[in-house]
Amino acid sequence: MSSAGAAATVEAIAAKESSQNASPPYQVTKGINGLDKVSLRGARGNSVEIYLYGGQVTSWKNEHGEELLFVSNKAVFKPPKAIRGGIPLCFPQFANNGPLEGHGFARNRFWIIDPSPPPFATPSTNKTYVDLLLKPTEVDLKIWPHSFEFRLRVTLGPSGDLLLTSRVRNTSADGKPFSFTFAYHTYFSVSDISEIRIEGLETLDYLDNLQNKQRFTEQGDAITFESEIDRVYLTTPTKIAILDHEKKRTFVIRKDGLPDAGKMVVYRSVVWNPWDKKAKAMADFGDSEYRHMVCVESAAVEKAITLKPGEEWKGRQELSVVPSSYCSGQLDPQRVLKGRV
């Protein structure tokens, strides 16, 4: 869909809501380079911004107005270039593991506000959300000949938590299944990459993309950063913590793939930081910005998800931030992971 077409759709939906005297729990405005963006605001002053280009969350701020996601200062908000940062949606392909462009095409297509979303499991006490929809264009069908509907609900919780709920349905009329891989490619904003640690992945096996996907076992009691890391952790837990010592805060990532068509999707966790050499090689990434970001991605990447016509896959990622506590001079991750903070 073109930018003009997407804008017209947004205006049509807004007009429909106005005619029904409905007050949508979001605001649509113009963002960088005139691209439409959706803003959500919570009662405590928390906020989220989502660009319809890519269906991509580009900002998540706490009640103090502090940005929690990383977006590069050199990010290009101009199609067909994907936006560097926030939470890109990798679909129907993760990385270059297939015939499509890297990370698929969902992150550089124009989504629309869903005019007739199906029921979602959103708490009745919270109405701060928006439903987005992506369907294949003629161009998409030529490069990936499968009919689908990708629905995304972005919810800002009462306490400022950010919940992304995805639904992918096979709408094919030819009776053929299709397979895809997927990831929430989340860029977190951190004080300094050398001052953070990731808890919850210790003792797990991982595939190292810097060593031809060789399989290793995590040996440390946490993941820390001294150089480039690009790993896919296998059979990961539903909860992972990113501890930022300097800012004394901890990101908690909760994820799940819901059972559909008799299958349970197993999420992996991808951990990535490009470090200095690769940062300098990326035109849309500042030379020293690698120090202030880390990607911890909830992903279904090693084994593709297969849907028959009419079948639907659901996946969720919930992000929250809690104050970090100190224990013998160190942040205490176990209190976070066990939910006692």
VMD Tcl script that draws the C-alpha trace (Angstrom):
set ca {
  {0.00 0.00 0.00}
  {1.27 3.47 -0.86}
  {1.77 6.24 1.70}
  {-1.18 8.13 0.22}
  {-3.36 5.03 0.37}
  {-2.44 4.38 3.98}
  {-3.20 7.98 4.92}
  {-6.60 7.78 3.23}
  {-7.40 4.60 5.13}
  {-6.44 6.24 8.43}
  {-8.70 9.21 7.68}
  {-11.59 6.90 6.72}
  {-11.35 4.94 9.96}
  {-11.13 8.15 11.99}
  {-14.24 9.47 10.21}
  {-16.13 6.25 10.94}
  {-15.22 6.43 14.63}
  {-16.26 10.09 14.75}
  {-19.63 9.29 13.16}
  {-20.24 6.68 15.85}
  {-19.33 9.22 18.55}
  {-16.50 6.89 19.55}
  {-13.38 8.25 21.10}
  {-10.46 6.03 20.05}
  {-7.90 5.35 22.79}
  {-5.14 6.66 20.54}
  {-4.17 9.67 18.47}
  {-2.99 9.68 14.86}
  {-0.57 12.44 13.87}
  {2.19 13.07 11.36}
  {5.65 11.93 12.33}
  {9.05 12.24 10.67}
  {8.87 12.89 6.91}
  {5.09 13.07 7.14}
  {4.63 9.41 8.01}
  {1.54 8.58 10.06}
  {2.15 7.57 13.64}
  {-0.17 6.43 16.43}
  {0.30 7.66 19.99}
  {-0.91 5.97 23.16}
  {-0.79 7.67 26.55}
  {-1.36 6.12 29.95}
  {-2.89 7.63 33.06}
  {0.53 7.95 34.72}
  {2.06 9.77 31.75}
  {3.63 6.73 30.12}
  {3.50 6.77 26.34}
  {4.03 4.70 23.21}
  {4.40 5.70 19.56}
  {3.85 3.35 16.62}
  {4.57 4.19 12.99}
  {2.10 2.72 10.51}
  {5.12 2.29 8.26}
  {6.34 -1.09 9.45}
  {3.69 -1.36 12.18}
  {6.69 -0.44 14.29}
  {6.87 0.77 17.87}
  {9.48 3.54 17.87}
  {9.05 5.01 21.34}
  {8.15 3.73 24.80}
  {8.54 6.21 27.63}
  {8.02 5.86 31.36}
  {6.09 8.27 33.59}
  {9.20 10.49 33.85}
  {9.42 10.85 30.06}
  {12.55 8.69 29.85}
  {12.92 6.78 26.59}
  {13.17 3.01 27.10}
  {13.74 1.95 23.49}
  {16.70 2.76 21.28}
  {16.26 4.39 17.87}
  {19.38 5.46 16.04}
  {19.92 9.17 15.45}
  {20.71 8.15 11.88}
  {17.56 6.08 11.39}
  {15.95 6.67 7.99}
  {12.20 7.29 8.21}
  {11.70 6.99 4.48}
  {10.39 3.99 2.52}
  {11.60 1.52 1.46}
  {14.31 1.67 4.15}
  {13.40 -0.04 7.44}
  {13.53 2.08 10.60}
  {16.67 1.32 12.65}
  {15.49 0.80 16.21}
  {12.35 0.43 18.29}
  {10.61 -2.91 17.72}
  {10.76 -3.99 14.06}
  {8.57 -6.98 13.18}
  {10.52 -9.65 11.32}
  {8.01 -11.50 9.10}
  {7.70 -13.78 7.18}
  {11.44 -14.34 7.41}
  {14.03 -13.72 10.09}
  {17.51 -12.55 9.03}
  {18.61 -13.91 5.64}
  {17.48 -17.48 6.28}
  {15.32 -17.75 3.19}
  {14.52 -16.31 -0.26}
  {13.32 -12.88 0.90}
  {15.11 -9.70 1.86}
  {16.67 -9.68 5.31}
  {14.02 -9.90 8.07}
  {11.19 -10.13 5.55}
  {8.92 -7.35 4.33}
  {6.52 -6.57 7.21}
  {8.84 -3.92 8.63}
  {8.85 -1.87 5.43}
  {5.21 -2.05 4.43}
  {2.38 0.33 5.29}
  {0.01 -1.12 7.87}
  {-3.50 0.19 8.52}
  {-5.53 0.64 11.67}
  {-7.64 -2.51 11.78}
  {-11.26 -1.54 11.00}
  {-12.74 -4.78 12.40}
  {-10.34 -6.49 14.82}
  {-11.31 -9.86 16.31}
  {-11.51 -10.22 20.09}
  {-8.16 -9.95 21.84}
  {-7.33 -10.92 25.40}
  {-6.92 -7.34 26.62}
  {-7.75 -6.60 30.29}
  {-11.10 -4.84 30.59}
  {-9.55 -2.30 32.96}
  {-7.25 -1.03 30.23}
  {-8.42 0.48 26.95}
  {-5.14 2.07 25.87}
  {-4.37 0.10 22.76}
  {-4.48 0.13 18.98}
  {-5.11 -2.67 16.48}
  {-3.09 -2.75 13.26}
  {-3.49 -4.92 10.17}
  {-1.21 -6.01 7.34}
  {-2.32 -7.88 4.22}
  {-0.09 -8.81 1.27}
  {0.20 -6.46 -1.67}
  {0.51 -7.62 -5.26}
  {4.25 -7.12 -4.96}
  {4.35 -9.27 -1.82}
  {2.41 -12.07 -3.50}
  {4.94 -12.18 -6.32}
  {7.88 -12.67 -3.97}
  {6.03 -14.71 -1.31}
  {2.88 -16.22 -2.90}
  {0.78 -16.74 0.22}
  {-2.39 -15.02 1.34}
  {-2.36 -13.94 4.99}
  {-3.64 -11.48 7.57}
  {-1.21 -10.22 10.20}
  {-2.96 -8.51 13.10}
  {-1.04 -6.65 15.79}
  {-2.40 -5.19 19.00}
  {-0.12 -2.75 20.84}
  {-1.27 -2.21 24.43}
  {0.02 0.23 27.04}
  {-0.81 -1.22 30.46}
  {-1.98 0.75 33.50}
  {1.48 0.58 35.07}
  {3.28 1.40 31.83}
  {3.94 -2.15 30.62}
  {4.10 -2.60 26.85}
  {2.33 -5.64 25.37}
  {2.51 -6.70 21.73}
  {0.10 -9.41 20.61}
  {0.47 -10.84 17.10}
  {-1.91 -12.98 15.10}
  {-1.02 -14.46 11.73}
  {-3.76 -16.28 9.80}
  {-3.53 -18.28 6.59}
  {-6.33 -16.89 4.42}
  {-5.39 -18.88 1.33}
  {-8.18 -20.18 -0.87}
  {-5.96 -22.68 -2.69}
  {-5.77 -25.14 0.20}
  {-2.01 -24.77 0.57}
  {-0.16 -24.29 3.88}
  {2.67 -21.83 4.32}
  {5.60 -21.57 6.71}
  {7.25 -18.51 8.21}
  {9.67 -17.36 10.87}
  {9.15 -14.37 13.12}
  {10.80 -12.09 15.67}
  {10.10 -9.03 17.80}
  {13.44 -7.35 17.02}
  {13.47 -5.21 20.18}
  {16.15 -2.53 20.66}
  {16.48 -1.56 24.33}
  {18.04 1.72 25.43}
  {20.80 1.19 28.01}
  {23.23 3.47 29.80}
  {26.37 1.64 28.63}
  {26.66 -1.81 27.08}
  {29.61 -2.63 29.33}
  {27.50 -1.95 32.44}
  {24.57 -4.27 31.73}
  {23.96 -7.97 32.23}
  {21.28 -10.31 30.96}
  {19.87 -12.88 33.37}
  {17.74 -15.92 32.57}
  {19.80 -17.44 29.74}
  {22.63 -18.91 31.81}
  {23.45 -22.63 31.25}
  {21.45 -22.65 27.99}
  {22.69 -23.78 24.59}
  {23.01 -21.19 21.85}
  {23.95 -20.92 18.17}
  {26.72 -18.42 17.54}
  {26.10 -16.53 14.31}
  {29.67 -15.19 14.46}
  {31.00 -18.76 14.28}
  {28.90 -20.31 11.50}
  {26.04 -21.14 13.86}
  {28.12 -23.52 15.93}
  {26.38 -24.70 19.08}
  {27.78 -23.76 22.49}
  {26.59 -23.75 26.09}
  {26.44 -20.49 28.06}
  {29.04 -20.77 30.81}
  {28.63 -17.50 32.71}
  {26.14 -16.68 35.44}
  {24.94 -13.84 33.20}
  {25.57 -12.45 29.72}
  {27.90 -9.45 29.75}
  {29.39 -7.55 26.83}
  {33.02 -6.97 25.90}
  {32.74 -7.43 22.12}
  {30.21 -8.15 19.39}
  {27.54 -10.73 20.24}
  {25.07 -12.34 17.83}
  {23.52 -15.47 19.34}
  {20.30 -17.48 19.18}
  {19.56 -19.04 22.59}
  {17.54 -22.24 22.42}
  {14.53 -23.33 24.50}
  {14.55 -20.13 26.50}
  {12.41 -19.36 29.57}
  {9.31 -17.19 29.39}
  {10.97 -14.45 31.46}
  {14.35 -12.73 30.91}
  {15.85 -9.69 32.68}
  {18.20 -6.99 31.40}
  {19.89 -5.26 34.34}
  {21.23 -1.75 33.83}
  {23.60 -0.96 36.70}
  {24.03 2.75 35.99}
  {20.33 3.54 35.60}
  {19.39 1.16 38.42}
  {16.55 -0.32 36.42}
  {15.72 -3.71 34.99}
  {13.82 -4.60 31.86}
  {11.72 -7.74 32.21}
  {10.80 -9.55 28.99}
  {7.93 -12.03 29.06}
  {7.09 -13.97 25.95}
  {4.96 -16.86 24.81}
  {3.74 -18.59 21.70}
  {0.18 -19.72 22.25}
  {-0.89 -23.22 21.19}
  {-2.75 -23.24 17.89}
  {-3.80 -26.07 15.60}
  {-2.49 -28.52 18.17}
  {1.03 -27.05 18.11}
  {3.05 -25.05 20.62}
  {5.54 -22.63 19.11}
  {8.86 -22.57 20.97}
  {10.37 -19.11 21.18}
  {14.09 -18.52 21.00}
  {15.92 -15.48 22.31}
  {18.27 -13.61 20.01}
  {20.91 -11.43 21.70}
  {22.75 -8.90 19.52}
  {25.09 -5.96 19.77}
  {27.13 -4.98 16.67}
  {30.07 -3.40 18.59}
  {32.31 -0.78 17.03}
  {33.41 -2.25 13.69}
  {29.96 -3.21 12.42}
  {28.43 -0.03 13.86}
  {30.73 2.01 11.67}
  {29.77 -0.08 8.64}
  {26.04 0.68 8.97}
  {24.95 3.91 7.29}
  {21.84 4.22 9.49}
  {23.66 3.65 12.78}
  {25.95 6.04 14.67}
  {29.57 4.98 15.13}
  {29.36 4.92 18.92}
  {25.66 4.18 19.37}
  {26.34 0.49 20.00}
  {27.28 1.48 23.53}
  {23.73 2.56 24.30}
  {21.64 -0.30 22.93}
  {21.14 -4.03 23.12}
  {18.76 -6.25 21.19}
  {17.06 -9.10 23.04}
  {14.58 -10.55 20.62}
  {11.69 -12.94 21.20}
  {11.79 -15.09 18.10}
  {10.53 -18.24 16.41}
  {13.45 -18.69 14.04}
  {15.07 -22.12 14.10}
  {11.93 -24.09 13.30}
  {9.40 -22.47 10.99}
  {5.76 -22.07 11.96}
  {3.44 -23.82 9.48}
  {-0.21 -22.86 9.04}
  {-2.85 -24.63 7.01}
  {-5.64 -22.54 5.43}
  {-7.79 -21.09 8.18}
  {-5.23 -21.74 10.91}
  {-3.86 -18.94 13.08}
  {-0.69 -18.46 15.10}
  {-0.57 -16.17 18.12}
  {2.46 -14.79 19.90}
  {2.99 -12.20 22.61}
  {5.77 -10.14 24.09}
  {5.31 -8.13 27.28}
  {7.90 -5.59 28.39}
  {8.06 -3.98 31.81}
  {10.58 -1.97 33.81}
  {11.21 -2.32 37.54}
  {13.64 -0.58 39.89}
  {16.76 -2.69 40.41}
  {17.90 -3.50 43.92}
  {21.47 -3.96 45.14}
  {22.79 -7.03 46.93}
  {26.45 -7.06 48.00}
  {27.26 -4.40 45.44}
  {25.50 -6.16 42.60}
  {22.02 -5.87 41.13}
  {19.91 -8.76 42.34}
  {18.35 -10.37 39.22}
  {16.75 -13.30 41.01}
  {14.28 -11.03 42.80}
  {13.25 -9.69 39.39}
  {12.99 -13.07 37.70}
  {10.98 -14.48 40.58}
  {8.66 -11.47 40.56}
  {9.50 -10.23 44.05}
  {10.60 -6.71 43.13}
}
mol new
graphics top color blue
foreach p $ca { graphics top sphere $p radius 0.5 }
foreach p [lrange $ca 0 end-1] q [lrange $ca 1 end] { graphics top cylinder $p $q radius 0.2 }
display resetview
